[in-house]
């Protein structure tokens, strides 16, 4: 696929569609985080943390895709690390939010496992570098239990099914990245993954807003 670029003054922005979708999803996640953060519900505040972490990941992605050609190698590694760590933190916040919603018993065991996964991810990034496949594996390991928990709550907690559907879309983006599916020269697999992410985040946000403070946590 051809590399495309866009000139802004003296700055050459590579992959403008990819960078633009990164920034759009960044704004989306930041807005959701700001709306949910003041909530009296612990669950809503944890989902605010999820969206805040994702906004950091998407902003780092904009630098990674749009300005990687002007970043020094050390700076690029930092950007990649921020993107990966923020993505892993979002999974951790989702796990804690499911617990706060009452999806699981055995709080101490669940938290230990979630923290262990986060620590393992951090060590893997040190060992292998901030690789995208590590984040895909982390989501594939950490999110299915959250989805199952939300599905189990769907009959008694409004919005749980929306949250489960949105998280399923997050896992689907990993498949999009790995398959490299695209539409023409201008819309690549990363752009498509960003579109899937945006729809998934909208579903999660709608579900959390429907839950409101009704979970009692």
N, C-alpha and C positions, 0 to 999 in steps of 0.2 A: 504494500500500500504506500502511496506517495506521502511524503511528509509535506504538510501544508503549513503556512505561516501567515502572520498578520503583523504589519508594521504599526507601532504606536510611538510616534516620535523617533527617538534613537533606539528604541527597544524592539527587537524582533520576537514576537510571540509565536512559538511553535504550537502546532495542533490546536488552533483557536476554538474549534468546536468542543474538543475534549476539555480544554481549559475552561471554556465558558460553562459547560455543564457541571464541571467541578464547582465553580463559583456559585452557580444557581442552587445546587444541592447544599452547599455551605450555608447560603442565606436561609434556605428552607429549614435546615437543622437548627441554626442559631435562633431563628424566630420561634420554633417549637420549644427550644430549651428555655427561652426567656418567658414564654407564656406559662409553662408548666412549673418553673422553679418556685414561684411564690405559693404554690398550693399547700394546703394544710395536710394533704395526703402524703404519707411517706412514699407510697408507690409512685405517685405522680412526680415527686421530687427525684426519685431514682431514674425515672424515665427522662427527666430533664437532664440528668447526668449522662444518660445514654446519648441524647441528642447533642449535648455540648461536646462530648468526645467525638462524635461523628462529624460535627462541624469542624473541629480541629483537623481531623483526618482528611476531610474534603478540601480544606484550605491548603494543607500540605500537598495534596494531590495536584492542585492548580499550579503550584511552583514546580512540582515534579514533572508535569507534562508540558507546561508552557515555557519554563525558563531553565530546564535542565542543561541546555547547551551553554548557558552563561554562568552556571554555578560551578564553583571549584569542587573537586572530588569530595573533599571533606564536608563541604556545605551540603552537597547532594546526599551524602550518607546520613547527615543529620535530618534532612527533610524526609528521607525514606523511613528513618527510625521513628520520627514523630508520627508519620502516617500509620505505620504498623502498630505502634504502642497505643495511639488513640483508638484505632480500630479494635484492638484487644480490650481496651478499657470499656468500650461501648458494649461488648459482649458481657463483660463482668457486671456492668450496671444492669443489663437485661436480666442476668441471672439473679441478682439481688432483688430486682423489682418483682420477678415472679415469686420469689420467696415472701416478699412483703405482702403480696396479693393473697397469700394463703394457699399457693399451689402445692407446697411441699411441707411435710412435717420433718422433724429432725433438723432443725435450723443449724445447729453447730456442725453436723456432718456435712450438710450441703455447702455451708460457707467455707469449710475447710477444703472441700473439693474444688470449689470455684476459685479460691485463692491459690490453690495448688496449680490449677490450670494456668492462671495468670502468671505465676512465677515460672512455670515451665516454658511458657511462651517467651518470657523475657530472656531466659537462659538460651533458648533456641535462637533468638535474634542475635545474641552475643556470639554463639557458636557458628551460625551460618550467615550472619548479616541480615539486614532487614529485607527479607525476600517476601514477595507477594504470596507465594504458595504457603508460607507459614501462617499468614492471616486467613487464607482460605481453609486450611486444616483446622485452625483454631475455631472458626465459625462453625465448621462442620461437626466439631466435637462438642462445642459449648451450647449452640442454639437449639438443637433438637429437643433437649430436655426442657428448655424454656417453652418451646412451642407445645410440647405435650402437656406441660403444666397449664398453659393458657387454655388449651382445648378442654382440659378437665374442669376448668372453671366456667366454660362457656354457658352452661345451663343456669348458673346462678350469679354470674358477674357480668353486667353489661359491658360490651366492648371487647371481651376477652378473645372472641373469634377474630375480630379485626386485628388485634395485636398478633395473634398466631399467624394470620395470613401475611401480615407485613414482615414478620421475621422469616417466614418461608421464602419470601421474595429476596431477602438478604442472602439466604443460602443459594438461591438460584443465580445470583450475580456471580458466585464463584464458578458455576458451570459456564456462564457466558464468558468469563475471563479465560477459562481453560480451553474452550472450544474455538475461541477467536471468531465467532460468528459476526458478520457485519453486513451492512447494506450500502453497497457502492463504495466509492473512494472517499467520500466526505464523512460518512458516519461509520466509525469503526466499532469494534467489540467493546471498547471502553466506554464510548458514548452510549451504546445500548445498555451496558451495565449500569451507568449512571441513571438512565431513564427508569430502569427496573428498581434501582435503589429509591429514587424519588417517589415512585408509586408505593413501594413498601413502607417508606417513612410516613407517607400520608395516611396509610392504613393504620400503622401503629399509633400515630397521633390521634386519629379519629377514635380508635379504641380506648386510649388512655383518657381522652376527654369524656367519653361516654361513661367510663368507670368513675371519673371524678373522685369524690371522697367516699364513695359507697362501700369501699372494701373494709372500712373501719380500721385501717392500719395507718 
